[in-house]
Amino acid sequence: MVKKKRLLIATDRFLPRWDGIVRFLDLLIPELTKNFEVTILAPKLPGKIPKYQDVKIIRFPLSGIKFGKLDLAKPKKRKVRRAVKKADLVFVQIVAPIGFLATKYAHQYNKPIVNYVHCIEWDLAAKLIENFQTIVRFIVKQTTKYCYNKSNLLLVPSKQVADLLEKNGIETKKQIVPLGIETNKFLPAASKTSAKKKIGIPSRYKVIGFTGRVGTLEKDLPTLITAFQDVKKKYPKTKLLLVGEVLNKNLPKHKDIIYTGEKANVIPYLQAMDIFVMPSLIETSSLATMEAMSTGCSVVATPVGSIQEYLIEKVNGLIFPKGDAQVLKENLHYLLKNDSQRTKFANQGRQTIIERHEWKKTAKKITEVLMKIK
């Protein structure tokens, strides 16, 4: 029997707190255990985490320092160093304390390093805080460049991301591996009426929704809320459903704006939505948008990251400029009054994800790439 390679995953985002990176890992880890002996370095966030079969998880306490809304871990150097020395390959998810140390020691011990680039880290960092954005962006950019240029390979979700990294002085070899969705799980509701009833919304209401971090600067929910408040004047039987951890307590309270809080399973909420809006200022792929399309929502989004590659204006959804509440409002009006067009976009959107962003293809490609690394 061939001995499995020892794979060390270093991540500064992990369960029990859900986001796009965590959902990516939650899907990928069981696939990786088929070919690798997996160990994970992760922060020790409050709450229980599910057990993965044949996976060792080393968790580090939080430092008490927050970077914007991100809790920073305080990894013990000796533990990280020991884990890296035992590994055959280090797979880094984000450049923060754990990912940085894993990269540093892997380079020191000549261990191959692969990163999956989930976001443009310096752009995201600048959006996570309200002050000193220029300084923070510079520091994070230099740190990220250092780590990426110490790596052997960068897996990127799109050519656009690869080109952007290249322009910013990151010379490491890049390979495109688009993100995918479990289309057999993110299914359209058999009945919108039943789906709405399941989460406590009367079927007479049209539901406009969003999933993701609620209240962070980069998601720009104020633009969505402004557009919704205007839409309500003409279409009073509408509700805004915001699904995700609420990170800004100053967002407006309204009987027709529903804040669900963090949800491990967003599918029932997506199935209840008639229209999904992604108003984000920055994205790479936007798993949330692809999940909404797979679940049969009619999607309106900003043309950021690779969204503009799979969401085609008036073919499988609608596009609006970043921060433009007026155009978003017009798009929402159009979809609310055109049931057939809304249905067409929903059907076309799901077909796009099935054809181009199926999770099985993503998992297979990542596994193949990691297996070939020496």
KAPEUR-V522588 format. One record per run of one state. SS is the DSSP state (@ for helix, = for strand, . for the rest). FROM is the first residue (numbers start at 1). LEN is the number of residues. If there is no record, write none. Layout:
# KAPEUR-V522588
ss = <SS:SS>
from = <FROM:FROM>
len = <LEN:LEN>
This chain:
# KAPEUR-V522588
ss = <.:=:.:@:.:=:.:=:.:=:.:=:.:@:.:=:.:@:.:=:.:@:.:@:.:=:.:@:.:=:.:=:.:@:.:=:.:=:.:@:.:@:.:=:.:=:.:=:.:@:.:=:.:@:.:=:.:@:.:=:.:=:.:@:.:@:.:=:@:.>
from = <1:5:11:20:33:36:44:55:61:62:68:70:74:77:87:89:93:97:109:112:118:121:129:133:151:153:157:159:168:174:177:181:182:192:199:206:212:214:215:217:220:221:235:238:245:246:247:257:262:267:273:275:279:287:295:298:302:307:311:313:314:317:320:325:338:339:357:358:359:373>
len = <4:6:9:13:3:8:11:6:1:6:2:4:3:10:2:4:4:12:3:6:3:8:4:18:2:4:2:9:6:3:4:1:10:7:7:6:2:1:2:3:1:14:3:7:1:1:10:5:5:6:2:4:8:8:3:4:5:4:2:1:3:3:5:13:1:18:1:1:14:2>
